[in-house]
Amino acid sequence: MIKVLFVCLGNICRSPLAEAIFNHKVKNLGLQQKLICDSCGTSDYHIGELPDERTLACLENHKIAINHRARKLNRVDIREFDYLIAMDQSNKENIEQLIFKNSLKHNNVYLIREFQPDTDNLDVPDPYYGGQDGFENVYQILDDSIDRFLEHIKVEHQEYV
């Protein structure tokens, strides 16, 4: 099974959106037995909390389910997940610091927007301090990026997916 971990700062906005969108797409493709994902944050601000209400509203608007509680990235995640996908450069750097600090190696640490060839900005904006429109904008970015990421997985793992 290919394991994907989406990572943002607090794990209540961007990464849970990515997790839910990815799982929805995987289910629609019939790949639930081959691909699994989770999400977490690089901070401990919201451990145990449900996703932000605006995240939940955005997903409900798109008829996508989520079952998630916020958690923090740890060294077991580095070992267990095949792909570590950050929402922005700051979180990617935090992932890389955790890898280095624990003398681990990981070959698949990416920004999600690296899979969008037509973008000028590799960071997914944090919608936390804005309104519902910001969450919809993030949804649209992630929806497209995750389609491209799934294409990448299919190419990289042709024999499996």
Contact map, one row per residue, 1 for C-alpha under 8 A:
11100000000000000000000000000000111100000000000000000000000000000000000000000000000000000000000000000000000000000000000000000000000000000000000000000000000000000
11110000000000000000000000000000011100000000000000000000000000000000000000000000110000000000000000000000000000000000000000000000000000000000000000000000000000000
11111000000000000000000000000000001110000000000000000000000000000000000000000001111000000000000000000000000000000000000000000000000000000000000000000000000000000
01111100000000000000000000000000001111000000000000000000000000000000000000000000111110000000000000000000000000000000000000000000000000000000000000000000000000000
00111110000000000010000000000000000011110000000000000000000000000000000000001000101110000000000000000000000000000000000000000000000000000000000000000000000000000
00011111000000110110000000000000000011110000000000000000000000000000000000000000000111100000000000000000000000000000000000000000000000000000000000000000000000000
00001111101000100000000000000000000000111100000000000000000000000000000010000000000111100010000000000000000000000000000000000000000000000000000000000000000000000
00000111111001100000000000000000000000011100000000000000000000000000000000000000000001110010000000000000000000000000000000000000000000000000000000000000000000000
00000011111000000000000000000000000000001110000000000000000000000000000000000000000000000010000000000000000000000000000000000000000000000000000000000000000000000
00000001111110000000000000000000000000011111111000000000000000000000010100000000000000000000000000000000000000000000000000000000000000000000000000000000000000000
00000011111111110000000000000000000000111100010000100000000000000000011100000000000000000000000000000000000000000000000000000000000000000000000000000000000000000
00000000011111110000000000000000000000000000010011110010000000000000010000000000000000000000000000000000000000000000000000000000000000000000000000000000000000000
00000000011111111000000000000000000000000000000000110110000000000000000000000000000000000000000000000000000000000000000000000111000000100000000000000000000000000
00000001001111111100000000000000000000000000000000000010000000000000000000000000000000100000000000000000000000000000000000010110000000000100000000000000000000000
00000111001111111110000000000000000000111000000000000000000000000000000000000000000000100000000000000000000000000000000000000000000000000000000000000000000000000
00000100001111111111000000000000000001110000000000100010000000000101000000000000000000000000000000000000000000000000000000000000000000000000000000000000000000000
00000000000011111111100000000000000000000000000000000010001000000000000000000000000000000000000000000000000000000000000000000000000000000010010000000000000000000
00000100000001111111110000000000000000100000000000000000000000000000000000000000000000000000000000000000000000000000000000000000000000000010011001000000000000000
00001100000000111111111000000000000011100000000000000000000000000000000000000000000000000000000000000000000000000000000000000000000000000000000000000000000000000
00000000000000011111111100000000000000000000000000000000001000011100000000000000000000000000000000000000000000000000000000000000000000000000000000000000000000000
00000000000000001111111110000000000000000000000000000000000000010000000000000000000000000000000000000000000000000000000000000000000000000000011001000000000000000
00000000000000000111111111000000000010000000000000000000000000000000000000000000000000000000000000000000000000000000000000000000000000000000000001000000000000000
00000000000000000011111111100001000110000000000000000000000000000000000000000000000000000000000000000000000000000000000000000000000000000000000000000000000000000
00000000000000000001111111110000000000000000000000000000000000011000000000000000000000000000000000000000000000000000000000000000000000000000000000000000000000000
00000000000000000000111111111000000000000000000000000000000000000000000000000000000000000000000000000000000000000000000000000000000000000000000000000000000000000
00000000000000000000011111111111001000000000000000000000000000000000000000000000000000000000000000000000000000000000000000000000000000000000000000000000000000000
00000000000000000000001111111111000000000000000000000000000000000000000000000000000000000000000000000000000000000000000000000000000000000000000000000000000000000
00000000000000000000000111111110000000000000000000000000000000000000000000000000000000000000000000000000000000000000000000000000000000000000000000000000000000000
00000000000000000000000011111110000000000000000000000000000000000000000000000000000000000000000000000000000000000000000000000000000000000000000000000000000000000
00000000000000000000000001111111100000000000000000000000000000000000000000000000000000000000000000000000000000000000000000000000000000000000000000000000000000000
00000000000000000000000001111111111000000000000000000000000000000000000000000000000000000000000000000000000000000000000000000000000000000000000000000000000000001
00000000000000000000001001100111111100000000000000000000000000000000000000000000000000000000000000000000000000000000000000000000000000000000000000000000000000000
10000000000000000000000000000111111100000000000000000000000000000000000000000000000000000000000000000000000000000000000000000000000000000000000000000000000000000
11000000000000000000000000000011111100000000000000000000000000000000000000000000000000000000000000000000000000000000000000000000000000000000000000000000000000011
11110000000000000000000001000011111110000000000000000000000000000000000000000000000000000000000000000000000000000000000000000000000000000000000000000000000000000
11110000000000000000001000000001111111000000000000000000000000000000000000000000000000000000000000000000000000000000000000000000000000000000000000000000000000000
00111100000000000010011000000000001111100000000000000000000000000000000000000000000000000000000000000000000000000000000000000000000000000000000000000000000000000
00011100000000010010000000000000000111110000000000000000000000000000000000000000000000000000000000000000000000000000000000000000000000000000000000000000000000000
00001110001000110110000000000000000011111000000000000000000000000000011000000000000000000000000000000000000000000000000000000000000000000000000000000000000000000
00001111011000110000000000000000000001111100000000000000000000000000011110000000000000000000000000000000000000000000000000000000000000000000000000000000000000000
00000011111000100000000000000000000000111111000000000000000000000000011110000000000000000000000000000000000000000000000000000000000000000000000000000000000000000
00000011111000000000000000000000000000011111000000000000000000000000000110000000000000000010011000000000000000000000000000000000000000000000000000000000000000000
00000000110000000000000000000000000000001111110000000000000000000000000110000000000000000000000000000000000000000000000000000000000000000000000000000000000000000
00000000010000000000000000000000000000001111111000000000000000000000001100000000000000000000000000000000000000000000000000000000000000000000000000000000000000000
00000000010000000000000000000000000000000011111000000000000000000000000000000000000000000000000000000000000000000000000000000000000000000000000000000000000000000
00000000011100000000000000000000000000000011111110000000000000000000011000000000000000000000000000000000000000000000000000000000000000000000000000000000000000000
00000000010000000000000000000000000000000001111110000000000000000000111100000000000000000000000000000000000000000000000000000000000000000000000000000000000000000
00000000000000000000000000000000000000000000011111000000000000000000111000000000000000000000000000000000000000000000000000000000000000000000000000000000000000000
00000000000100000000000000000000000000000000011111100000000000000000110000000000000000000000000000000000000000000000000000000000000000000000000000000000000000000
00000000000100000000000000000000000000000000000111110000000000000001110000000000000000000000000000000000000000000000000000000000000000000000000000000000000000000
00000000001110010000000000000000000000000000000011111011000000000001110000000000000000000000000000000000000000000000000000000000000000000000000000000000000000000
00000000000110000000000000000000000000000000000001111111000000000000000000000000000000000000000000000000000000000000000000000000000000000000000000000000000000000
00000000000000000000000000000000000000000000000000111111100000000000000000000000000000000000000000000000000000000000000000000000000000000000000000000000000000000
00000000000010000000000000000000000000000000000000011111110000000000000000000000000000000000000000000000000000000000000000000000001100100000000000000000000000000
00000000000111011000000000000000000000000000000000111111111000000000000000000000000000000000000000000000000000000000000000000000000000100000000000000000000000000
00000000000000000000000000000000000000000000000000111111111100000100000000000000000000000000000000000000000000000000000000000000000000000000000000000000000000000
00000000000000000000000000000000000000000000000000001111111110000000000000000000000000000000000000000000000000000000000000000000000000000000000000000000000000000
00000000000000000000000000000000000000000000000000000111111111000000000000000000000000000000000000000000000000000000000000000000000100110010000000000000000000000
00000000000000001001000000000000000000000000000000000011111111111100000000000000000000000000000000000000000000000000000000000000000000000000000000000000000000000
00000000000000000000000000000000000000000000000000000001111111111000000000000000000000000000000000000000000000000000000000000000000000000000000000000000000000000
00000000000000000000000000000000000000000000000000000000111111110000000000000000000000000000000000000000000000000000000000000000000000000000000000000000000000000
00000000000000000000000000000000000000000000000000000000011111110000000000000000000000000000000000000000000000000000000000000000000000000000000000000000000000000
00000000000000000000000000000000000000000000000000000000001111111000000000000000000000000000000000000000000000000000000000000000000000000000000000000000000000000
00000000000000000001100100000000000000000000000000000000001111111100000000000000000000000000000000000000000000000000000000000000000000000000000000000000000000000
00000000000000000001000100000000000000000000000000000000001100111110000000000000000000000000000000000000000000000000000000000000000000000000000000000000000000000
00000000000000010001000000000000000000000000000000000001001000011111000000000000000000000000000000000000000000000000000000000000000000000000000000000000000000000
00000000000000000000000000000000000000000000000000000000000000001111100000000000000000000000000000000000000000000000000000000000000000000000000000000000000000000
00000000000000010000000000000000000000000000000001100000000000000111110000000000000000000000000000000000000000000000000000000000000000000000000000000000000000000
00000000000000000000000000000000000000000000001111100000000000000011111000000000000000000000000000000000000000000000000000000000000000000000000000000000000000000
00000000011100000000000000000000000000111000011111100000000000000001111100000000000000000000000000000000000000000000000000000000000000000000000000000000000000000
00000000001000000000000000000000000000111001011100000000000000000000111110000000000000000000000000000000000000000000000000000000000000000000000000000000000000000
00000000011000000000000000000000000000011111001000000000000000000000011111000000000000000000000000000000000000000000000000000000000000000000000000000000000000000
00000010000000000000000000000000000000011110000000000000000000000000001111101000000000000000000000000000000000000000000000000000000000000000000000000000000000000
00000000000000000000000000000000000000000000000000000000000000000000000111111100000000000000000001000000000000000000000000000000000000000000000000000000000000000
00000000000000000000000000000000000000000000000000000000000000000000000011111110000000000000000001100100000000000000000000000000000000000000000000000000000000000
00000000000000000000000000000000000000000000000000000000000000000000000001111111000000000000000000000000000000000000000000000000000000000000000000000000000000000
00001000000000000000000000000000000000000000000000000000000000000000000011111111100000000000000000000000000000000000000000000000000000000000000000000000000000000
00000000000000000000000000000000000000000000000000000000000000000000000001111111100100000000000000100001010000000000000000000000000000000000000000000000000000000
00000000000000000000000000000000000000000000000000000000000000000000000000111111100000000000000000000001010000000000000000000000000000000000000000000000000000000
00100000000000000000000000000000000000000000000000000000000000000000000000011111110000000000000000000000000000000000000000000000000000000000000000000000000000000
01111000000000000000000000000000000000000000000000000000000000000000000000001111111100000000000000000000000000000000000000000000000000000000000000000000000000000
01110000000000000000000000000000000000000000000000000000000000000000000000000001111100000000000000000000000100000000000000000000000000000000000000000000000000000
00111000000000000000000000000000000000000000000000000000000000000000000000000000111110000000000000000000000111000000000000000000000000000000000000000000000000000
00011110000000000000000000000000000000000000000000000000000000000000000000000100111111000000000000000000000111000000000000000000000000000000000000000000000000000
00011110000000000000000000000000000000000000000000000000000000000000000000000000001111100001000000000000000011110000000000000000000000000000000000000000000000000
00000111000000000000000000000000000000000000000000000000000000000000000000000000000111111011000000000000000011110000000000000000000000000000000000000000000000000
00000111000001100000000000000000000000000000000000000000000000000000000000000000000011111011000000000000000000111000000000110000000000000000000000000000000000000
00000001000000000000000000000000000000000000000000000000000000000000000000000000000001111111000000000000000000100000000001111000000000000000000000000000000000000
00000000000000000000000000000000000000000000000000000000000000000000000000000000000001111111100000000000000000100000000001100000000000000000000000000000000000000
00000000000000000000000000000000000000000000000000000000000000000000000000000000000000011111110000000000000000000000000000000000000000000000000000000000000000000
00000011100000000000000000000000000000000100000000000000000000000000000000000000000001111111111000000000000000000000000000000000000000000000000000000000000000000
00000000000000000000000000000000000000000000000000000000000000000000000000000000000011111111111100000000000011100000000000000000000000000000000000000000000000000
00000000000000000000000000000000000000000000000000000000000000000000000000000000000000001111111110000000000000000000000000000000000000000000000000000000000000000
00000000000000000000000000000000000000000100000000000000000000000000000000000000000000000111111111000000000000000000000000000000000000000000000000000000000000000
00000000000000000000000000000000000000000100000000000000000000000000000000000000000000000011111111100000000000000000000000000000000000000000000000000000000000000
00000000000000000000000000000000000000000000000000000000000000000000000000000000000000000001111111110000000010000000000000000000000000000000000000000000000000000
00000000000000000000000000000000000000000000000000000000000000000000000000000000000000000000111111111000000000000000000000000000000000000000000000000000000000000
00000000000000000000000000000000000000000000000000000000000000000000000001100000000000000000011111111100000000000000000000000000000000000000000000000000000000000
00000000000000000000000000000000000000000000000000000000000000000000000000100100000000000000001111111111110000000000000000000000000000000000000000000000000000000
00000000000000000000000000000000000000000000000000000000000000000000000000000000000000000000000111111111100000000000000000000000000000000000000000000000000000000
00000000000000000000000000000000000000000000000000000000000000000000000000000000000000000000000011111111000000000000000000000000000000000000000000000000000000000
00000000000000000000000000000000000000000000000000000000000000000000000000100000000000000000000001111111000000000000000000000000000000000000000000000000000000000
00000000000000000000000000000000000000000000000000000000000000000000000000000000000000000000000000111111100000000000000000000000000000000000000000000000000000000
00000000000000000000000000000000000000000000000000000000000000000000000000000110000000000000000000111111110000000000000000000000000000000000000000000000000000000
00000000000000000000000000000000000000000000000000000000000000000000000000000000000000000000000000110011111000000000000000000000000000000000000000000000000000000
00000000000000000000000000000000000000000000000000000000000000000000000000000110000000000000000000100001111110000000000000000000000000000000000000000000000000000
00000000000000000000000000000000000000000000000000000000000000000000000000000000000000000000000000000000111110000000000000000000000000000000000000000000000000000
00000000000000000000000000000000000000000000000000000000000000000000000000000000011100000000000000000000011111000000000000000000000000000000000000000000000000000
00000000000000000000000000000000000000000000000000000000000000000000000000000000001111000001000100000000011111100000000000000000000000000000000000000000000000000
00000000000000000000000000000000000000000000000000000000000000000000000000000000001111000001000000000000000111110100000000000000000000000000000000000000000000000
00000000000000000000000000000000000000000000000000000000000000000000000000000000000011111001000000000000000011111110000001100000000000000000000000000000000000000
00000000000000000000000000000000000000000000000000000000000000000000000000000000000011100000000000000000000001111111000001010000000000000000010011001000000000000
00000000000000000000000000000000000000000000000000000000000000000000000000000000000000100000000000000000000000111111001011110000000000000000000010000000000000000
00000000000000000000000000000000000000000000000000000000000000000000000000000000000000000000000000000000000001111111100001000000000000000000000000000000000000000
00000000000000000000000000000000000000000000000000000000000000000000000000000000000000000000000000000000000000111111100000000000000000000000000011011001000000000
00000000000000000000000000000000000000000000000000000000000000000000000000000000000000000000000000000000000000011111111000000000000000000000000110010000000000000
00000000000000000000000000000000000000000000000000000000000000000000000000000000000000000000000000000000000000000111111000000000000000000000000000000000000000000
00000000000000000000000000000000000000000000000000000000000000000000000000000000000000000000000000000000000000000001111100000000000000000000000000000000000000000
00000000000000000000000000000000000000000000000000000000000000000000000000000000000000000000000000000000000000001001111111000000000000000000000000000000000000000
00000000000000000000000000000000000000000000000000000000000000000000000000000000000000000000000000000000000000000000011111000000000000000000000000000000000000000
00000000000000000000000000000000000000000000000000000000000000000000000000000000000000000000000000000000000000001000001111110000000000000000000000000000000000000
00000000000000000000000000000000000000000000000000000000000000000000000000000000000000011000000000000000000000111100001111110000000000000000000000000000000000000
00000000000000000000000000000000000000000000000000000000000000000000000000000000000000111000000000000000000000101000000011111000000000000000000000000000000000000
00000000000001000000000000000000000000000000000000000000000000000000000000000000000000110000000000000000000000011000000011111100000000000100100000000000000000000
00000000000000000000000000000000000000000000000000000000000000000000000000000000000000010000000000000000000000000000000000111110000000000100000000000000000000000
00000000000011000000000000000000000000000000000000000000000000000000000000000000000000000000000000000000000000000000000000011111100000000100000000000000000000000
00000000000011000000000000000000000000000000000000000000000000000000000000000000000000000000000000000000000000000000000000001111111001100100000000000000000000000
00000000000010000000000000000000000000000000000000000000000000000000000000000000000000000000000000000000000000000000000000000111111000000000000000000000000000000
00000000000000000000000000000000000000000000000000000000000000000000000000000000000000000000000000000000000000000000000000000111111000000000000000000000000000000
00000000000000000000000000000000000000000000000000000000000000000000000000000000000000000000000000000000000000000000000000000011111111000000000000000000000000000
00000000000000000000000000000000000000000000000000000100000000000000000000000000000000000000000000000000000000000000000000000011111111100000000000000000000000000
00000000000000000000000000000000000000000000000000000100010000000000000000000000000000000000000000000000000000000000000000000000011111110000000000000000000000000
00000000000000000000000000000000000000000000000000000000000000000000000000000000000000000000000000000000000000000000000000000000011111111000000000000000000000000
00000000000000000000000000000000000000000000000000000000000000000000000000000000000000000000000000000000000000000000000000000010011111111100000000000000000000000
00000000000010000000000000000000000000000000000000000110010000000000000000000000000000000000000000000000000000000000000000000010001111111110000000000000000000000
00000000000000000000000000000000000000000000000000000000010000000000000000000000000000000000000000000000000000000000000000000000000111111111000000000000000000000
00000000000000000000000000000000000000000000000000000000000000000000000000000000000000000000000000000000000000000000000000000000000011111111100000000000000000000
00000000000001000000000000000000000000000000000000000000000000000000000000000000000000000000000000000000000000000000000000011110000001111111110000000000000000000
00000000000000001100000000000000000000000000000000000000010000000000000000000000000000000000000000000000000000000000000000000000000000111111111000000000000000000
00000000000000000000000000000000000000000000000000000000000000000000000000000000000000000000000000000000000000000000000000000000000000011111111100000000000000000
00000000000000000000000000000000000000000000000000000000000000000000000000000000000000000000000000000000000000000000000000010000000000001111111110000000000000000
00000000000000001100100000000000000000000000000000000000000000000000000000000000000000000000000000000000000000010000000000000000000000000111111111000000000000000
00000000000000000100100000000000000000000000000000000000000000000000000000000000000000000000000000000000000000000000000000000000000000000011111111100000000000000
00000000000000000000000000000000000000000000000000000000000000000000000000000000000000000000000000000000000000000001000000000000000000000001111111110000000000000
00000000000000000000000000000000000000000000000000000000000000000000000000000000000000000000000000000000000000011011000000000000000000000000111111111000000000000
00000000000000000100110000000000000000000000000000000000000000000000000000000000000000000000000000000000000000010010000000000000000000000000011111111100000000000
00000000000000000000000000000000000000000000000000000000000000000000000000000000000000000000000000000000000000000000000000000000000000000000001111111110000000000
00000000000000000000000000000000000000000000000000000000000000000000000000000000000000000000000000000000000000000011000000000000000000000000000111111111000000000
00000000000000000000000000000000000000000000000000000000000000000000000000000000000000000000000000000000000000010010000000000000000000000000000011111111100000000
00000000000000000000000000000000000000000000000000000000000000000000000000000000000000000000000000000000000000000000000000000000000000000000000001111111110000000
00000000000000000000000000000000000000000000000000000000000000000000000000000000000000000000000000000000000000000000000000000000000000000000000000111111111000000
00000000000000000000000000000000000000000000000000000000000000000000000000000000000000000000000000000000000000000010000000000000000000000000000000011111111100000
00000000000000000000000000000000000000000000000000000000000000000000000000000000000000000000000000000000000000000000000000000000000000000000000000001111111111001
00000000000000000000000000000000000000000000000000000000000000000000000000000000000000000000000000000000000000000000000000000000000000000000000000000111111111001
00000000000000000000000000000000000000000000000000000000000000000000000000000000000000000000000000000000000000000000000000000000000000000000000000000011111111000
00000000000000000000000000000000000000000000000000000000000000000000000000000000000000000000000000000000000000000000000000000000000000000000000000000001111111000
00000000000000000000000000000000000000000000000000000000000000000000000000000000000000000000000000000000000000000000000000000000000000000000000000000000111111111
00000000000000000000000000000000000000000000000000000000000000000000000000000000000000000000000000000000000000000000000000000000000000000000000000000000111111111
00000000000000000000000000000000000000000000000000000000000000000000000000000000000000000000000000000000000000000000000000000000000000000000000000000000000011111
00000000000000000000000000000000010000000000000000000000000000000000000000000000000000000000000000000000000000000000000000000000000000000000000000000000000011111
00000000000000000000000000000010010000000000000000000000000000000000000000000000000000000000000000000000000000000000000000000000000000000000000000000000110011111
